[in-house]
C-alpha cells in the first residue's frame, strides 16, 4: 500500500519531505525563512553591508528628516492663520478668522494645538451675530491613536466660548455648516476626550420657529481641592417659550479618564410651556451623542404643548404625568414601557420617533380604564380634571347653550411636518351617559393626510364603527367621515322613570359627510352628505304614542292615570340630506300601532339647532283630537317641544261656529278623528334609508 499511494496519486518524489516541513513547528519555518533572507535577499544584504550609494541615500534621508524637524520646530504657525481662515470661510460661506496667536507643538507623544481668539461668523442671513467666538482653545492628541487612524484627546480646554444659535421659521439654522445636506437626525459624534475643561461658556438660543429664547451658562471643570468647588459638567439656562418662562439644567460628572466602554451619567431638567421634563440616564458611548439611555419623567397641562420643546405633534389632552425609558440610537428615539395618567385615565405604551430626513412617529397606547371626557379633550373640547386626577368633565365655554361639537382649530402645519401611526385601545370605560364600554382607535398620518381607521366604540349593547380622513395639505383641511351605528338601545337615550323606560328598541344609523373645515364644528357647518337613523322595531309607552297624534283624550287620560301599557313601534325612519351644513328631512316617519307620525324640517349643524314639525294621524277613532302639528325647536342640547297655536285657534273657531249654527253636540265633531291612517311600508322605508 505504501508503494502504491505515491504513484496512484501522482505525488512528487519528495512528497515525504514536503509533508515533514508542513508538519514542522512554526518556529522552525520562521528560522528557515530568515536564513533564506540573510543568504539571498539583495536588499537585506545592501543594508547589512552598505556600499557608497547606500550610504549616500541614508545620509540624504536623515538630512531631510532633520531639516523638516528643524523647520517645524522654528516655523511661525501664525503665518497659516490667514490661509486657514480664507479656506474655511470659502468652504462654509461665512467669515471664519483666527485673530490671535496660533501655536502648534508636534514634537510630543501628545501633540497640541492652541488657538487664540477664534471668530466663527454667522451665515449671510444672520450676519448680525457671530455663531461663535472663543478666547482660547487648547487641544492635545494621542500620537499612537493618530497613527492608527483614530482621534483621542487627552485634553480639550475651552476658555470663554460664546455661541449664538439662531433658527428661522423656514427651518434655517445658523450652526448648520452644510445646509444643503439633508438632516439625518443622528447625534453629534465627537472624538474621545479624556479631560474636558470649559471656562465661562455662554450659549444664546433664538429658535424663532418655536418661539424659544434661552441664555445658558456652560462649565466643565475638575476641582483640585474641595475649596475649588464641585467637579463636573453643568449647563444652566433661563429664557422664554412663547412668552412663558423656560428653564434648563443639565448636570454630569467630571470628564476625567473617560473611556468609550464606560457610560457617562447625566441628569437633565427642562421646564417650560406648562410642562416639566426630567431625564436621568447615561451616554452609553461617551461623546457619541447619538447613543444614550435614561429614565424620563414628564408632566404638564397639555401634551400638545410639548411640540414647542420636542417638535413632535401631539394631541390636546388634560393634565398628564408619565414616566418611562427613553433611549436614543442615532436618529431613532424610543419611549418604552411608559405609564402614568392623562386626565382621569391611565395610559401606557411605547412610542418610537425616527428623526431622519422626515419625522416619523409610531405609537402603541392602551388604557385599562378610560374617562370618556379625556377623549373629548383630544377632539378639542374644553375639559377640567380634578386636582386628585379622579374625574374629568367637559365644561361649557361662553354664555348660552353648550356647543356639542368642539371648535378647536386643527394645527395643519404640524400635521404636514411628520408622518406616523397610532393604535389605542381602552379595555374599559368609566360609567358615562352613552354607556360606552370599550374604545379602539387607529390612525395613519402620511404626507399631510390623516386616516382614522378604525374608530370604534362598543356600548353595553350596540357599537359605533367608522372611518375618517382629514386632508391637511390644503390651507383649509378637507375631511370625509363615514360612521355606522348598530344595535344602540333607545332606552340609553331616554332616561327611565319609575324604573321603566318610556321607549325601547334598537337603533341603526349612518352618517356620511364631507367638507372643508379647520375644526370639527366648522367641518360640520360646511359639510354635505347624508344622515340616517332607523328603528326597525320597538315599543313605547302608549300614552306617548297617542300624544304623537295629539290625541288628547286617549293620551292625556293614559298619562294622568299612570297607565304603563305599551304600544308597538312598527318602524322609525329619519333620513336627512345634508348640504352646506344643513340637514333637511327627506323621510321622517314614526309608525306605531295607534299613530302614524310623519315629519319635516331641518337640523342646522353649524348653529346646532333644529326646527322639526311632526304631523300625527290616528289609526283608530279618537274623540278628542287636536288638529295641529308638534314642533321641536331650539338647540340640540336643550330642544323644546310644543304645538302650533294658530291651528288650535282655527280648530276652536270651527267648534264655536258648529255650536252656534248647528247644535252644541255637533261642535264635538271638530275634535273627532275617525282613525283612517294606514300602516307605513316599513320595509321600503328602511331599505331606502340605508
C-alpha positions in Angstrom: 0.0 0.0 0.0 2.8 2.4 0.8 4.4 1.9 -2.6 1.0 2.2 -4.3 0.0 5.6 -2.9 2.6 7.9 -4.5 2.2 6.5 -7.9 -1.6 6.3 -7.8 -1.9 9.9 -6.7 0.8 11.3 -8.9 2.7 12.8 -6.0 6.2 14.2 -6.4 9.1 12.0 -5.5 10.0 14.2 -2.5 6.4 14.3 -1.1 7.5 12.9 2.2 10.0 15.8 2.7 7.2 18.3 1.9 4.9 16.7 4.4 7.6 16.8 7.0 8.2 20.6 6.5 4.5 21.3 6.5 4.1 19.5 9.8 7.1 21.2 11.4 6.6 23.8 14.2 6.0 27.4 13.1 9.3 28.5 14.8 11.3 26.2 12.5 9.6 27.6 9.4 10.4 31.2 10.5 14.1 30.3 11.0 14.2 28.8 7.6 12.7 31.9 6.1 15.2 34.2 8.0 18.1 32.1 6.8 16.9 32.4 3.2 16.6 36.2 3.5 20.1 36.5 5.0 21.7 34.4 2.3 19.8 35.5 -0.8 17.9 38.9 -0.3 19.9 41.7 -2.0 18.1 44.5 -0.1 19.0 43.0 3.2 22.5 42.5 2.0 22.9 46.1 1.0 21.7 47.4 4.4 23.9 44.9 6.2 27.0 45.8 4.2 26.1 49.2 2.7 28.2 50.4 -0.2 28.8 54.0 -1.3 25.4 54.5 -2.9 23.5 53.2 0.1 25.5 55.4 2.5 24.7 58.5 0.4 20.9 57.6 0.3 20.8 57.1 4.0 22.6 60.4 4.7 20.3 62.4 2.4 17.2 60.9 4.0 18.4 61.7 7.5 19.3 65.3 6.5 15.9 65.8 5.0 14.2 64.5 8.2 16.4 66.7 10.3 15.7 69.7 8.1 11.9 69.1 8.3 12.1 68.8 12.0 14.1 72.0 12.4 11.7 73.8 10.1 8.7 72.6 12.0 10.4 73.5 15.3 11.2 77.0 14.2 8.2 77.6 12.0 5.9 80.5 12.9 2.4 78.9 12.7 0.8 82.4 12.7 1.7 82.6 9.0 -1.1 80.0 8.4 -3.8 81.9 10.2 -4.8 83.8 7.1 -4.8 80.9 4.6 -6.7 78.7 7.1 -9.3 81.4 7.7 -9.8 82.1 4.0 -10.1 78.4 3.2 -12.6 77.8 6.0 -14.6 81.0 5.1 -14.9 79.9 1.4 -15.9 76.3 2.4 -18.6 77.2 4.9 -19.8 80.5 3.3 -19.2 82.6 6.4 -16.4 84.6 8.0 -14.0 82.5 9.9 -10.8 84.0 11.3 -8.0 83.1 13.7 -7.5 86.5 15.2 -5.0 85.6 17.9 -1.8 83.5 18.1 -1.7 80.0 16.7 0.7 77.7 18.5 1.4 74.1 17.4 3.6 71.6 19.2 4.2 68.4 17.1 7.2 67.0 18.9 5.5 65.2 21.7 3.7 61.9 22.3 0.7 64.2 22.7 0.9 66.9 20.0 -1.0 70.0 20.9 -2.7 73.0 19.2 -3.5 76.3 20.8 -5.9 78.7 19.1 -6.5 82.2 20.5 -9.3 84.5 19.6 -11.3 82.4 17.2 -14.2 84.0 15.3 -16.8 81.9 13.6 -19.3 84.2 11.9 -22.9 83.6 11.0 -24.4 82.8 7.6 -25.4 85.6 5.2 -28.9 85.7 6.6 -27.6 86.1 10.2 -24.7 88.4 9.9 -25.8 90.4 12.9 -24.3 87.9 15.3 -21.3 85.6 15.1 -22.2 82.0 15.6 -19.3 81.5 17.9 -16.4 83.4 19.5 -13.8 81.7 21.6 -11.0 83.3 23.6 -8.8 80.2 23.7 -8.8 76.6 22.6 -6.2 74.1 23.7 -6.3 70.6 22.2 -4.0 67.7 22.7 -3.9 64.4 20.7 -2.6 61.0 21.4 0.0 60.3 18.8 -0.2 56.5 18.7 -4.0 56.7 18.1 -3.4 59.1 15.2 -1.1 56.5 13.6 -4.0 54.0 13.9 -6.4 56.4 12.2 -8.2 57.3 15.4 -8.6 60.6 17.3 -8.3 60.6 21.1 -7.7 63.8 23.0 -6.1 63.7 26.4 -7.1 67.3 26.9 -9.6 69.8 25.4 -9.7 73.2 27.2 -12.0 75.9 26.0 -11.9 79.4 27.6 -14.9 81.8 27.4 -16.7 80.4 24.4 -19.7 82.4 23.3 -22.2 80.8 20.9 -25.3 82.4 19.3 -27.6 79.9 17.7 -30.5 81.1 15.5 -33.2 79.1 13.7 -35.9 80.6 11.5 -39.5 79.9 10.7 -38.5 78.3 7.4 -36.1 75.8 9.1 -32.7 77.5 8.5 -30.1 77.1 11.3 -27.1 79.3 11.8 -25.0 76.5 13.2 -25.7 74.2 10.2 -22.4 74.2 8.2 -23.9 72.1 5.4 -27.4 73.4 4.9 -27.8 71.7 1.5 -27.2 68.3 3.1 -30.4 66.5 4.5 -30.6 66.3 8.2 -30.4 62.6 9.1 -31.3 63.3 12.8 -28.2 61.5 14.0 -26.5 62.9 17.1 -23.1 64.5 17.0 -20.2 62.1 17.3 -17.2 63.7 19.0 -13.7 62.2 19.4 -12.9 60.7 22.8 -11.9 63.4 25.2 -10.2 62.2 28.4 -10.3 65.6 30.1 -12.7 68.4 29.1 -12.5 71.9 30.6 -14.9 74.7 29.7 -14.5 78.0 31.4 -17.2 80.7 31.4 -19.1 79.4 28.4 -22.2 81.1 27.2 -24.9 79.9 24.7 -27.7 82.1 23.3 -30.5 80.4 21.5 -33.1 82.2 19.4 -35.4 79.5 17.9 -37.9 81.7 16.0 -39.7 78.7 14.6 -40.8 77.6 18.1 -40.8 80.9 19.9 -37.9 79.9 22.2 -35.2 82.1 23.6 -32.6 80.9 26.0 -29.5 82.2 27.7 -27.3 79.5 29.2 -24.1 79.2 31.0 -21.8 76.2 30.3 -18.9 75.0 32.5 -16.8 71.8 32.8 -14.2 71.7 35.4 -12.0 69.4 37.5 -11.6 70.8 41.0 -8.2 70.2 42.6 -9.5 70.7 46.1 -12.8 70.9 47.9 -12.4 74.7 48.1 -12.4 75.0 44.3 -16.0 73.8 44.2 -17.6 70.8 42.6 -16.1 69.0 39.6 -18.3 68.1 36.6 -20.2 69.4 33.6 -23.0 71.9 34.1 -25.4 73.8 31.8 -27.9 76.2 33.4 -30.2 78.4 31.4 -33.2 80.6 31.5 -35.4 82.0 28.8 -38.9 82.1 27.4 -41.2 79.9 25.4 -44.0 81.8 23.7 -43.7 84.4 26.4 -43.8 81.9 29.3 -40.7 81.2 31.5 -38.3 78.5 30.4 -35.5 76.9 32.5 -32.9 74.3 31.6 -30.4 72.4 33.7 -28.0 69.6 32.6 -25.6 68.1 35.0 -22.9 65.4 34.6 -19.8 64.1 36.3 -16.2 65.4 35.6 -14.6 64.5 32.3 -11.6 62.6 33.8 -10.3 59.3 32.3 -13.3 59.0 30.1 -13.5 55.7 28.1 -15.7 54.6 25.3 -16.8 51.5 27.3 -17.7 53.4 30.4 -21.1 55.2 30.2 -21.2 58.8 31.2 -24.1 59.6 33.5 -26.1 62.8 33.4 -29.3 64.5 34.7 -31.3 67.0 32.8 -34.4 69.1 33.7 -36.3 71.2 31.2 -39.3 73.2 32.3 -41.5 75.4 30.2 -44.7 75.6 28.1 -46.6 74.4 31.1 -44.5 71.2 31.1 -41.6 69.7 33.0 -39.3 67.0 31.7 -36.7 65.2 33.9 -34.2 62.7 32.5 -31.8 60.6 34.5 -29.5 58.4 32.4 -26.2 57.8 30.7 -24.5 58.3 27.4 -23.6 54.7 26.6 -20.6 55.6 24.5 -19.2 58.9 25.8 -19.1 61.8 23.2 -21.3 59.8 20.8 -24.3 61.9 21.5 -26.4 59.7 19.3 -26.3 56.9 21.9 -27.9 57.2 25.4 -30.4 55.7 27.7 -32.3 57.4 30.5 -35.4 57.3 32.6 -37.7 60.2 31.5 -40.5 61.7 33.7 -42.7 64.3 32.2 -45.7 66.2 33.4 -47.7 69.2 32.3 -51.1 70.7 31.4 -51.4 69.5 27.8 -49.3 67.1 25.8 -49.8 69.4 22.8 -47.5 71.9 24.4 -44.6 69.5 24.0 -44.4 70.3 20.3 -42.6 73.5 21.1 -40.0 71.5 23.1 -39.7 68.4 21.0 -41.0 69.1 17.5 -43.3 66.1 17.8 -47.0 66.8 17.1 -49.2 65.5 20.0 -53.0 65.8 20.6 -54.7 68.1 23.0 -55.1 66.4 26.4 -56.0 67.2 30.0 -53.1 67.4 32.5 -50.7 64.5 32.3 -48.0 62.7 34.3 -45.9 60.0 32.5 -42.7 58.1 33.2 -40.7 55.5 31.1 -37.4 54.5 29.5 -36.1 57.0 26.9 -33.4 55.6 24.5 -31.6 57.2 21.6 -30.0 55.2 18.8 -28.7 57.8 16.3 -31.9 59.1 14.6 -34.3 56.8 16.4 -35.7 57.7 19.8 -37.9 55.4 21.8 -40.0 56.0 24.9 -40.8 52.4 26.0 -42.8 50.9 28.8 -44.1 54.2 29.9 -47.1 54.6 32.2 -48.9 57.2 34.0 -52.1 59.3 33.8 -53.7 61.7 31.3 -56.6 63.4 33.0 -58.5 60.9 34.9 -57.4 58.0 32.7 -54.4 55.7 33.0 -52.1 55.5 29.9 -49.3 53.2 29.0 -47.5 52.0 25.9 -44.5 52.5 23.6 -43.5 55.4 21.3 -40.9 55.3 18.6 -39.7 58.5 16.9 -37.5 58.4 13.8 -36.0 61.9 13.4 -34.4 61.1 10.0 -35.0 63.2 6.8 -38.7 63.2 7.6 -40.0 62.9 11.2 -42.0 59.7 11.7 -43.8 58.7 15.0 -45.1 55.2 15.8 -47.2 54.8 19.0 -48.9 51.8 20.6 -51.1 53.1 23.5 -53.5 51.5 25.9 -55.7 52.3 28.9 -57.1 49.9 31.4 -59.8 52.4 32.3 -60.7 55.5 30.3 -62.7 58.5 31.3 -64.5 59.3 28.1 -64.3 63.1 28.7 -60.5 62.7 28.5 -61.1 61.5 24.9 -63.3 64.6 24.3 -60.3 66.8 25.1 -58.4 65.2 22.3 -61.2 66.2 19.9 -60.9 69.8 21.1 -63.4 70.0 23.9 -62.6 72.2 26.9 -62.3 69.9 30.0 -61.4 70.2 33.6 -59.8 67.4 35.7 -60.0 67.3 39.5 -56.8 68.0 41.4 -56.7 64.4 42.5 -57.0 63.3 38.9 -60.0 61.1 39.6 -62.6 62.8 37.3 -62.7 64.8 34.1 -65.7 66.8 32.9 -66.4 68.8 29.8 -67.1 72.4 30.6 -69.1 75.0 28.6 -67.3 77.9 27.1 -69.1 81.2 27.0 -72.7 82.1 27.6 -75.7 80.2 26.1 -76.1 76.5 25.4 -73.0 74.3 25.4 -71.8 73.5 21.9 -71.8 69.8 21.3 -69.1 69.8 18.5 -65.7 71.1 19.6 -64.3 74.2 17.7 -60.6 73.8 18.5 -58.6 74.6 15.4 -56.6 71.8 13.7 -52.9 72.7 13.5 -52.4 71.7 9.9 -48.8 72.9 9.7 -47.9 70.4 12.4 -49.6 67.5 10.6 -47.7 68.3 7.5 -44.3 68.2 9.3 -44.4 64.5 10.1 -45.7 61.0 9.4 -46.9 58.4 11.9 -49.1 55.6 13.0 -51.1 55.1 16.2 -53.1 52.3 17.8 -55.1 52.9 21.0 -57.3 50.6 23.0 -59.3 51.2 26.2 -60.1 47.9 27.8 -62.9 49.6 29.9 -64.6 53.0 30.2 -65.8 54.7 33.4 -69.6 55.0 33.7 -70.9 57.5 31.2 -74.2 58.8 29.8 -73.7 57.0 26.4 -72.9 53.7 28.1 -69.6 53.3 26.2 -67.7 50.2 27.4 -64.5 49.9 25.2 -62.7 52.1 22.6 -60.5 51.1 19.7 -58.7 53.7 17.6 -56.2 53.5 14.8 -54.5 56.3 12.8 -52.1 56.7 9.9 -50.6 60.1 9.0 -48.7 60.4 5.8 -47.9 63.3 3.6 -50.3 65.6 5.5 -53.3 63.2 5.2 -54.6 61.7 8.4 -56.6 58.4 8.1 -58.5 57.3 11.2 -59.3 53.6 10.9 -60.8 52.1 12.9 -62.8 54.4 15.0 -64.8 52.0 17.2 -66.9 52.5 20.3 -68.5 49.4 21.9 -71.6 50.2 24.0 -73.2 48.0 26.6 -75.4 47.0 23.7 -74.5 48.0 20.2 -71.5 49.7 18.7 -70.4 52.6 16.6 -67.8 51.9 13.9 -66.4 54.2 11.2 -63.5 55.9 9.4 -62.4 59.4 8.9 -59.9 61.1 6.6 -58.5 64.6 7.1 -56.6 66.1 4.2 -54.3 68.7 5.8 -52.4 69.5 2.6 -54.8 72.3 1.9 -54.9 75.7 3.6 -58.3 74.7 4.9 -58.4 70.9 5.7 -60.9 68.8 3.8 -62.4 65.9 5.7 -64.6 62.9 5.0 -66.3 60.7 7.6 -68.4 57.5 7.4 -69.8 56.2 10.7 -72.3 53.3 11.3 -74.3 52.8 14.4 -75.7 49.3 15.0 -77.9 48.0 17.8 -77.8 51.0 20.0 -80.6 50.8 22.6 -83.1 53.7 22.6 -83.5 53.4 26.4 -80.0 54.7 26.7 -81.2 58.0 25.1 -84.4 58.5 27.1 -84.0 58.1 30.9 -86.2 55.7 32.7 -88.9 56.9 35.0 -90.2 54.9 37.9 -87.9 52.1 36.9 -89.4 51.8 33.4 -88.1 53.3 30.2 -90.7 55.1 28.1 -89.2 53.7 24.8 -87.3 50.6 23.9 -85.8 49.3 20.7 -82.5 49.2 18.8 -81.3 52.0 16.6 -79.3 51.7 13.4 -77.7 54.7 11.8 -75.2 56.0 9.3 -73.6 59.4 8.8 -71.6 60.1 5.6 -70.3 63.7 5.5 -67.5 65.5 3.7 -66.4 69.1 3.5 -63.9 71.8 4.5 -63.2 73.0 8.0 -60.3 73.5 10.4 -62.3 72.1 13.4 -65.0 69.5 13.9 -67.6 72.2 14.3 -66.5 74.1 11.2 -66.4 70.9 9.2 -70.0 70.1 10.2 -71.1 73.6 9.4 -69.9 73.3 5.8 -70.5 69.6 5.2 -72.5 67.8 2.6 -73.8 64.2 2.6 -76.4 62.2 4.4 -77.5 61.2 7.9 -80.0 58.4 8.6 -81.4 56.8 11.7 -83.6 53.7 11.6 -85.5 51.8 14.4 -86.7 48.5 12.8 -89.0 47.8 15.8 -89.6 48.6 19.4 -92.0 49.7 22.0 -93.1 53.0 23.6 -95.4 53.9 26.3 -98.9 54.0 24.9 -99.6 57.5 26.3 -96.7 59.0 24.3 -97.7 57.1 21.2 -101.2 58.7 21.4 -99.7 62.1 22.0 -97.7 61.8 18.8 -101.1 62.2 17.1 -102.1 64.9 19.6 -104.9 62.5 20.7 -105.7 64.5 23.8 -108.4 62.2 25.1 -106.6 58.9 25.0 -103.1 60.3 25.5 -103.8 62.6 28.5 -106.0 60.0 30.2 -103.3 57.4 30.0 -100.7 59.8 31.1 -102.6 61.2 34.0 -103.8 57.8 35.2 -100.3 56.4 35.2 -101.1 53.9 32.6 -97.9 51.9 31.8 -99.3 50.0 28.8 -97.1 49.7 25.7 -97.6 50.4 22.1 -95.6 48.7 19.4 -93.2 50.7 17.2 -93.5 49.2 13.8 -90.6 51.3 12.5 -89.0 54.6 12.8 -87.0 56.2 9.9 -85.3 59.6 9.8 -83.4 60.2 6.6 -81.7 63.6 6.0 -79.8 65.1 3.0 -77.1 67.4 4.2 -75.9 70.5 2.2 -73.9 73.5 3.5 -74.2 72.1 7.0 -78.0 71.9 7.0 -79.7 68.5 7.2 -83.1 68.5 5.6 -85.6 65.7 6.3 -86.2 63.6 3.2 -88.0 60.9 5.1 -89.2 61.3 8.7 -91.7 58.6 9.8 -92.6 57.0 13.2 -95.2 54.3 12.7 -96.8 52.8 15.8 -99.8 50.5 16.2 -102.0 53.5 17.1 -100.5 56.5 15.3 -98.6 57.2 12.1 -96.4 60.3 12.5 -94.7 62.0 9.6 -92.2 64.9 10.0 -90.4 67.5 8.0 -87.9 70.3 8.8 -84.2 70.7 9.2 -81.2 70.5 11.6 -78.5 73.2 11.3 -75.2 71.6 12.2 -73.5 75.0 12.3 -75.7 76.6 14.8 -76.6 73.2 16.3 -80.3 74.0 16.3 -83.2 72.0 14.9 -86.6 73.0 13.5 -88.8 69.9 13.0 -92.6 69.6 12.5 -94.4 66.3 13.3 -97.9 65.5 12.0 -99.6 62.5 13.6 -102.5 60.7 12.2 -104.5 58.2 14.3 -105.1 54.7 13.1 -108.1 54.3 15.5 -111.1 56.6 16.1 -110.4 59.2 18.8 -112.9 61.5 20.4 -110.6 64.4 21.3 -108.0 65.1 18.6 -106.2 68.4 18.2 -105.6 69.1 14.6 -102.2 70.7 14.9 -98.6 69.5 14.4 -96.0 69.1 17.0 -92.9 71.4 16.8 -89.4 70.5 18.0 -87.2 73.6 18.1 -84.1 75.0 19.8 -80.6 74.0 20.5 -79.7 70.3 20.2 -78.6 70.2 23.8 -81.9 71.5 25.1 -84.7 71.3 22.5 -88.3 72.5 23.3 -91.5 70.7 22.2 -94.8 72.5 21.5 -97.8 72.7 19.3 -98.8 75.3 16.7 -101.2 77.6 18.4 -102.6 79.1 15.2 -104.2 75.9 14.1 -105.6 75.3 17.6 -107.3 78.7 17.4 -108.7 77.8 14.0 -110.0 74.5 15.3 -111.6 76.3 18.3 -113.2 78.7 15.9 -114.7 75.9 13.9 -116.0 74.4 17.1 -117.7 77.7 18.0 -119.4 78.0 14.6 -120.8 74.5 14.7 -122.1 75.0 18.3 -123.9 78.3 17.3 -125.2 77.3 13.9 -126.0 73.6 14.2 -126.1 72.4 17.7 -123.8 72.2 20.8 -123.4 68.4 20.2 -122.2 69.0 16.7 -119.3 71.1 18.0 -117.7 67.8 19.1 -117.2 66.7 15.5 -114.4 69.3 15.2 -112.3 67.2 17.6 -113.2 63.7 16.4 -110.7 61.7 14.4 -112.1 58.7 12.5 -108.7 57.0 12.6 -108.2 56.4 8.9 -104.4 56.3 8.8 -102.8 53.1 7.4 -99.6 51.3 8.3 -96.5 52.7 6.6 -94.5 50.5 4.2 -91.7 50.0 6.8 -89.7 47.6 4.6 -89.4 50.0 1.8 -88.7 53.0 4.1 -85.9 51.1 5.9 -84.3 49.8 2.6 -84.3 53.3 1.1 -82.8 54.9 4.2 -79.8 52.5 4.3 
